[in-house]
Amino acid sequence: MRRILDRYILREVALSWAAVTGVLLALLLINQLAVVLERAAENQYPRGVVAELIWLGALQNLSIIMPVGLLLGVVLALGRLYHDSEMTAVFACGVGPARLYGPITVLAVLVAAAVGWLTLFVSPQASGKTITLRSEALRAGQFAPVAPGRFRTFGGGDAVVYAENVESDGTLINVFVERSRDNRIEVALANRAIHQVTGDGMTHTITLYEGERFEGTPGSPRFRIVRFAEHTIPVQVPPLMDAAANIETMPTRQLLSTRDPERRAQLHWRIALPVMCLVLTLLAVPLSRLRPRQGRYARVWLAVLIYFVYSNLVSAGQVWLARGAVPQVLGLWWVHAAVVLLILAVVLGPSRIARLRYRG
């Protein structure tokens, strides 16, 4: 009978966890799609890069979604069992609340192992590949010629170029250039222009012929109009990001052999996520207990609140650890210990209070 009960609880919790994680992942992908498309349109990414960037971003954030999905999955699954009086029948058969930890712990260990694999091995590689793809896409966009009838940005959005047409030799026809510099706006119109790029791709030179330039500050009525026969506009492109210098892309074995506070803080953060799965599971079992006539979703808001406090403490602890405010020996284990003490207070507190009242 107990094996049947364990399989039943494990199935209910696993299905609930899969559903919650799937919904959170879908919301994440929608948000990730909007961000990547906006960045791709701004920096002229190649089409094939967008889908790969979305997939890599999902891999990086999946390790953050899985712990909260496990917490909500346990709370929702056990909340339904309490609401439908199935847990009342289980307790009436002589099964104690501690029995619930058996099948749920099995799922928690599996999820924690998956999160550990993601945070320690997959996420650093995905972060490095993401930075490399962005750098290659930016470099490809920097060397790409100006297309007719399309706006083109340079210098991180500081300069915008538009050409109505492009001749076979690369000469731009009916050109519009807008550039921001020191809170001033410069707008230039020219009959034709030539676009040139230096060998390293870091400087773009746009030479305008036979046009006008308008200079001024937005909101001010004072503008200067200059007519020119030839005008050269140099635009500096921001340097590309180096993936090797990013702490998030460093392999875990490299973080283990260093004493740098920032790198050690990154290592403790990677270890903290799978530990959160186990701690949140211990908290979810007593948290899902419902009183009579309570709705099955009565404890969801409390679970979400606890997760946000927990995750923010972990993030704050990482910053304090990187700055040296917290000793390296403590790491982020003090955060987990504080949540475990909260769990003990939730589990043992009511019984202790009841005993004191009875003695009184």
C-alpha positions as CSV (number, residue, x, y, z in Angstrom):
1,M,0.0,0.0,0.0
2,R,2.8,2.4,0.9
3,R,4.5,1.8,-2.4
4,I,1.3,2.6,-4.2
5,L,1.0,5.7,-2.2
6,D,4.6,6.7,-2.9
7,R,4.1,6.2,-6.7
8,Y,0.9,8.2,-6.6
9,I,2.4,11.1,-4.8
10,L,5.5,11.1,-7.0
11,R,3.4,11.1,-10.1
12,E,1.2,13.9,-8.9
13,V,4.1,16.1,-7.9
14,A,6.2,15.3,-11.0
15,L,3.3,16.2,-13.3
16,S,2.6,19.4,-11.4
17,W,6.3,20.3,-11.5
18,A,6.5,19.6,-15.3
19,A,3.4,21.7,-15.9
20,V,4.7,24.7,-13.9
21,T,8.2,24.5,-15.3
22,G,6.8,24.3,-18.8
23,V,4.6,27.4,-18.3
24,L,7.5,29.4,-16.8
25,L,9.8,28.3,-19.7
26,A,7.2,29.3,-22.3
27,L,6.9,32.8,-20.7
28,L,10.7,33.0,-20.6
29,L,11.0,32.1,-24.2
30,I,8.4,34.7,-25.2
31,N,10.3,37.4,-23.3
32,Q,13.7,36.1,-24.6
33,L,12.3,36.3,-28.2
34,A,11.3,39.9,-27.8
35,V,14.7,40.9,-26.4
36,V,16.7,39.0,-29.0
37,L,14.6,40.3,-31.9
38,E,15.0,43.9,-30.6
39,R,18.7,43.5,-30.3
40,A,18.9,41.8,-33.7
41,A,17.0,44.6,-35.4
42,E,19.2,47.2,-33.7
43,N,22.6,45.5,-34.5
44,Q,21.6,43.8,-37.9
45,Y,22.2,40.2,-36.7
46,P,22.1,37.5,-39.3
47,R,18.8,35.6,-39.4
48,G,20.3,32.2,-38.4
49,V,21.7,33.7,-35.2
50,V,18.4,34.6,-33.6
51,A,17.1,31.1,-33.0
52,E,20.4,29.9,-31.6
53,L,20.6,32.9,-29.2
54,I,17.0,32.1,-27.9
55,W,18.0,28.5,-27.3
56,L,21.2,29.4,-25.5
57,G,19.3,31.9,-23.4
58,A,16.8,29.3,-22.4
59,L,19.6,27.0,-21.3
60,Q,21.1,29.7,-19.1
61,N,17.8,30.5,-17.4
62,L,16.4,27.0,-17.1
63,S,18.5,26.4,-14.0
64,I,16.7,29.4,-12.3
65,I,13.3,28.2,-13.4
66,M,13.5,24.6,-12.2
67,P,13.8,25.3,-8.4
68,V,10.8,27.6,-8.3
69,G,8.9,25.2,-10.5
70,L,9.7,22.4,-8.0
71,L,8.5,24.5,-5.1
72,L,5.2,25.5,-6.8
73,G,4.8,22.0,-8.2
74,V,4.9,20.4,-4.7
75,V,2.6,23.1,-3.2
76,L,0.1,22.8,-6.0
77,A,0.1,18.9,-6.0
78,L,-0.2,18.5,-2.3
79,G,-2.6,21.4,-2.0
80,R,-5.0,19.6,-4.4
81,L,-4.7,16.4,-2.3
82,Y,-5.4,18.4,0.9
83,H,-8.3,20.2,-0.8
84,D,-9.9,17.0,-2.1
85,S,-9.6,15.3,1.3
86,E,-7.2,12.7,-0.1
87,M,-4.6,13.5,2.5
88,T,-7.2,13.2,5.2
89,A,-7.9,9.7,4.1
90,V,-4.1,8.9,3.9
91,F,-3.6,10.1,7.4
92,A,-6.6,8.1,8.6
93,C,-4.9,5.0,7.3
94,G,-2.0,5.5,9.7
95,V,0.5,7.2,7.3
96,G,2.2,10.1,8.9
97,P,3.2,13.4,7.3
98,A,6.9,12.4,7.3
99,R,6.0,9.7,4.8
100,L,5.4,12.4,2.2
101,Y,9.1,13.3,2.1
102,G,10.1,9.9,0.6
103,P,8.8,10.2,-3.0
104,I,9.1,14.0,-3.1
105,T,12.8,13.8,-2.0
106,V,13.4,11.4,-4.9
107,L,12.1,13.9,-7.4
108,A,14.0,16.7,-5.6
109,V,17.3,14.9,-5.9
110,L,16.8,14.3,-9.6
111,V,15.9,17.9,-10.2
112,A,18.8,19.1,-8.1
113,A,21.2,16.9,-10.1
114,A,19.8,18.3,-13.4
115,V,20.2,21.9,-12.0
116,G,23.7,21.1,-10.9
117,W,24.6,19.8,-14.3
118,L,23.2,22.9,-15.9
119,T,24.8,25.5,-13.6
120,L,28.2,23.8,-13.3
121,F,28.7,22.7,-16.9
122,V,26.1,23.7,-19.4
123,S,25.4,27.3,-18.5
124,P,29.0,28.5,-18.6
125,Q,29.4,27.0,-22.1
126,A,26.1,28.5,-23.2
127,S,27.1,31.9,-21.9
128,G,30.4,31.8,-23.7
129,K,28.8,30.7,-26.9
130,T,26.2,33.4,-26.6
131,I,28.9,36.1,-26.2
132,T,30.8,34.7,-29.2
133,L,27.7,34.6,-31.4
134,R,26.8,38.2,-30.5
135,S,30.4,39.4,-31.2
136,E,30.5,37.6,-34.5
137,A,27.0,39.0,-35.4
138,L,28.1,42.5,-34.5
139,R,31.3,42.2,-36.5
140,A,29.4,40.9,-39.5
141,G,26.9,43.8,-39.1
142,Q,29.8,46.3,-38.9
143,F,31.3,45.2,-42.2
144,A,28.0,44.9,-44.0
145,P,27.2,47.6,-46.5
146,V,24.4,50.0,-46.2
147,A,21.3,48.6,-47.7
148,P,19.0,50.9,-49.7
149,G,15.7,51.8,-48.1
150,R,16.7,50.6,-44.7
151,F,17.9,52.5,-41.6
152,R,21.3,51.4,-40.3
153,T,22.7,52.2,-36.9
154,F,26.4,52.6,-35.9
155,G,28.3,53.2,-32.7
156,G,25.8,51.5,-30.5
157,G,22.9,53.6,-31.8
158,D,24.7,57.0,-31.7
159,A,24.5,57.3,-35.5
160,V,21.7,56.4,-37.9
161,V,22.2,56.3,-41.7
162,Y,19.5,56.0,-44.4
163,A,20.0,55.9,-48.2
164,E,17.2,55.9,-50.7
165,N,19.3,54.0,-53.3
166,V,22.8,52.5,-53.8
167,E,24.6,52.5,-57.1
168,S,26.7,49.6,-58.4
169,D,29.9,51.1,-57.3
170,G,28.6,51.5,-53.6
171,T,27.8,55.2,-53.8
172,L,24.8,56.1,-51.6
173,I,22.1,58.3,-53.2
174,N,19.8,60.7,-51.2
175,V,21.4,60.1,-47.8
176,F,20.1,60.9,-44.4
177,V,22.4,60.8,-41.3
178,E,21.5,61.5,-37.7
179,R,24.1,61.6,-35.0
180,S,24.0,62.3,-31.2
181,R,27.0,63.9,-29.6
182,D,27.1,65.6,-26.2
183,N,23.3,66.1,-25.9
184,R,23.3,67.7,-29.4
185,I,21.7,66.3,-32.5
186,E,23.2,66.6,-35.9
187,V,21.1,65.8,-39.0
188,A,22.7,65.8,-42.4
189,L,21.1,65.5,-45.8
190,A,23.2,64.9,-48.9
191,N,22.6,64.0,-52.6
192,R,25.3,61.3,-52.4
193,A,27.7,59.7,-50.0
194,I,30.5,57.1,-49.7
195,H,30.6,54.6,-46.8
196,Q,34.1,53.2,-45.8
197,V,35.2,50.9,-43.0
198,T,38.6,50.5,-41.5
199,G,40.4,47.2,-41.6
200,D,39.5,46.4,-37.9
201,G,35.9,47.4,-38.4
202,M,36.0,49.8,-35.4
203,T,35.7,53.1,-37.4
204,H,33.1,53.9,-40.1
205,T,33.6,56.9,-42.2
206,I,30.7,58.4,-44.1
207,T,31.7,61.1,-46.6
208,L,28.7,63.3,-47.7
209,Y,28.6,65.4,-50.9
210,E,26.4,68.4,-51.7
211,G,24.1,68.7,-48.7
212,E,23.1,70.5,-45.6
213,R,23.7,69.9,-41.9
214,F,21.4,70.9,-39.0
215,E,22.8,71.2,-35.5
216,G,21.0,71.9,-32.3
217,T,19.8,70.8,-28.8
218,P,16.3,69.2,-28.6
219,G,13.9,71.5,-26.9
220,S,15.9,74.6,-27.9
221,P,14.8,76.9,-30.8
222,R,18.4,77.7,-31.7
223,F,19.7,75.6,-34.6
224,R,22.6,76.0,-37.0
225,I,22.3,75.2,-40.7
226,V,25.4,74.6,-42.7
227,R,25.6,73.9,-46.4
228,F,28.6,71.9,-47.5
229,A,30.1,70.5,-50.7
230,E,31.9,67.7,-48.8
231,H,31.5,66.6,-45.2
232,T,33.1,63.6,-43.4
233,I,31.5,61.9,-40.4
234,P,33.6,59.4,-38.5
235,V,31.8,56.9,-36.2
236,Q,33.5,54.8,-33.6
237,V,32.1,51.4,-33.0
238,P,32.1,50.1,-29.4
239,P,34.6,47.3,-28.8
240,L,33.4,43.7,-28.9
241,M,32.9,41.8,-25.7
242,D,35.5,39.2,-24.9
243,A,34.0,35.9,-23.7
244,A,37.1,34.7,-22.0
245,A,37.1,37.7,-19.7
246,N,33.6,37.1,-18.5
247,I,33.3,35.3,-15.1
248,E,30.0,33.7,-16.1
249,T,31.7,31.8,-18.9
250,M,34.6,30.4,-16.9
251,P,34.6,26.6,-16.4
252,T,33.8,25.4,-12.9
253,R,37.1,23.6,-12.6
254,Q,38.8,27.0,-13.2
255,L,36.8,28.6,-10.4
256,L,37.7,25.9,-8.0
257,S,41.4,26.6,-8.3
258,T,41.2,30.4,-7.7
259,R,41.1,32.6,-4.7
260,D,39.7,35.7,-6.3
261,P,36.6,36.9,-4.4
262,E,34.5,37.5,-7.5
263,R,35.2,34.1,-9.0
264,R,34.7,32.4,-5.7
265,A,31.3,34.2,-5.4
266,Q,30.4,32.9,-8.9
267,L,31.3,29.4,-7.8
268,H,29.2,29.6,-4.7
269,W,26.2,30.9,-6.7
270,R,26.5,27.9,-9.1
271,I,26.4,25.5,-6.1
272,A,23.6,27.4,-4.5
273,L,21.0,26.7,-7.1
274,P,20.9,22.9,-6.8
275,V,21.0,23.3,-3.0
276,M,18.0,25.5,-3.3
277,C,16.0,22.7,-4.9
278,L,16.5,20.5,-1.9
279,V,15.8,23.2,0.7
280,L,12.7,24.5,-1.1
281,T,11.4,20.9,-1.3
282,L,11.8,20.5,2.5
283,L,9.9,23.8,2.9
284,A,7.2,23.0,0.4
285,V,5.8,19.9,2.2
286,P,4.7,21.7,5.4
287,L,3.9,24.8,3.5
288,S,1.3,23.0,1.3
289,R,-0.7,21.8,4.4
290,L,-4.2,23.4,4.1
291,R,-6.8,24.1,6.8
292,P,-10.4,23.0,6.3
293,R,-12.3,25.1,3.7
294,Q,-9.1,26.6,2.3
295,G,-8.7,26.8,-1.4
296,R,-6.1,24.7,-3.2
297,Y,-4.2,27.8,-4.2
298,A,-4.2,29.4,-0.8
299,R,-0.5,28.9,-0.2
300,V,0.8,29.7,-3.7
301,W,1.3,33.4,-2.9
302,L,3.3,32.5,0.2
303,A,5.5,30.0,-1.7
304,V,6.2,32.7,-4.4
305,L,7.1,35.2,-1.6
306,I,9.4,32.8,0.1
307,Y,11.2,32.0,-3.2
308,F,11.7,35.7,-4.0
309,V,13.1,36.4,-0.5
310,Y,15.3,33.3,-0.8
311,S,16.6,34.1,-4.3
312,N,17.3,37.7,-3.4
313,L,19.2,36.7,-0.3
314,V,21.3,34.4,-2.5
315,S,21.9,37.2,-5.0
316,A,22.8,39.7,-2.2
317,G,25.0,37.1,-0.6
318,Q,26.9,36.7,-3.9
319,V,27.5,40.4,-4.1
320,W,28.7,40.6,-0.4
321,L,30.9,37.6,-1.0
322,A,32.5,39.2,-4.0
323,R,33.1,42.4,-2.1
324,G,34.7,40.6,0.9
325,A,31.9,41.5,3.3
326,V,31.2,37.8,4.0
327,P,34.0,35.4,4.8
328,Q,34.8,32.9,2.1
329,V,34.4,30.0,4.6
330,L,30.7,30.9,5.0
331,G,30.0,31.3,1.3
332,L,26.3,31.2,0.7
333,W,25.7,28.4,3.2
334,W,24.4,30.8,5.8
335,V,21.5,31.7,3.5
336,H,20.5,28.0,3.2
337,A,20.9,27.6,7.0
338,A,18.6,30.5,7.6
339,V,15.9,29.0,5.4
340,V,16.3,25.6,7.1
341,L,15.8,27.2,10.4
342,L,12.6,28.7,9.0
343,I,11.5,25.3,7.9
344,L,12.1,23.9,11.4
345,A,10.0,26.8,12.8
346,V,7.2,26.0,10.4
347,V,7.3,22.3,11.1
348,L,8.0,22.2,14.8
349,G,6.5,25.5,15.9
350,P,2.8,24.7,15.9
351,S,3.3,21.4,17.9
352,R,5.6,23.2,20.4
353,I,3.0,26.0,20.9
354,A,0.2,23.4,21.3
355,R,2.2,21.5,24.0
356,L,2.9,24.7,25.9
357,R,-0.8,25.6,25.8
358,Y,-1.8,22.1,27.0
359,R,0.6,22.2,29.9
360,G,-0.6,25.6,30.9
